Amino acid sequence: MAFVMPFVFSVWVTLLNNFVVEKAAFTGAEIGMLQSIREIPGFLAFTAIYVLLFIKEQKFAILSLGLLSFGVAITGYFPSEIGLYLTTLVMSIGFHYYETTQQSLTLQWLPKDQAAHFMGKALAMKSFASLLAFGGIWLAMEFFSVSYESTYLSAGVIGACIVIWLLMRFPTFEQPHAQHKKIILRKTYWLYYALTFLSGARRQIFMVFAGFMMVDKFGYSVGEISILFGINYVFNLLFASKIGKLVGKIGERKALTLEYVGLILVFTGYAFVESSEIAAGLYVIDHMFFALAIAIKTYLQKIADQQDLAATASVSFTINHIAAVVIPALLGLLWLHSPTSVFLVGTGFAVCSLVCAYFIPDRPTQTHVTRFITTPAVVTG
């Protein structure tokens, strides 16, 4: 499961900027709107908790992968503004429901002292899958002139075949703690919610506008974008597991502080860069910090009641996407007037994240959720 999602999604995201510019004549406004639409299912991720009333969480995750694969498979056949909005919505429903259940199941199944290291290993597997996708795109489109339609279809069919195999052969694992089947918002989790919100806002600027800048401002081709993505994922493949270990060793506050200081510098660099080579370097450095975000998930695992994990994962995805639904469309309009300002907004989000990270305690627990305040144990129900 850690392999198939990034393999299929990486094909979609790698081709996207070139596909929408070449086939649908998108500007910053349209790409911003498309990305806002892509995040609507993330905003509605809290509804996953109601789906779990009727289907086991593990099977729901696999079926969501199937919907993701279908959405990617049909993308190339709808090269219009409305067509791309609709196929993106289908793909995104599968993607976000899978990500919600994947996070919940991971935090439920793993011991707290092994979670960060395992998440690093899973991230390395995701990077391997993405590298296969990028390499396949580079070979197919640079050397064999394979069409966008065929490339999207091939990725979707491969994903669907793996999903069918998972449904038939994957063993069912028991959940160690029965999960609450209702929406849960707890005041004691406020710092986690804040970190999640800011992470979603900041990541959208990277996902939407950093990649779009490479194509729109510096004229990167599909092959060059694939190589750039490949460099990012080679780093994760080689070092993500070690970064997971590092998070477990130095703790969440230090790990996130390192990430946010780096992102402040990177986003400020994006705002004023005029060299395609320096922009590419910033893009790679930016992606390197993603692995440190494991610390937000392990922070939740340490402070939350174990029965809250599925519901909190659903709610956190909604919180993560509150800004994500609005920001791409608004900043897409701002991009038309001042691309520099778009990235300086990202710098502002990174500064706010750094302030929040300061409140994480050295050893988070259910009774020591923030650095300066000890709270009563969480009461479930």
Helices and strands as residue ranges (DSSP letters): H 4-24, H 28-43, G 45-47, H 48-51, H 57-75, H 81-109, H 115-142, H 148-169, G 187-189, H 190-204, I 205-210, H 211-216, H 222-250, H 252-272, H 276-288, G 289-293, H 294-303, G 306-308, H 309-337, H 339-357
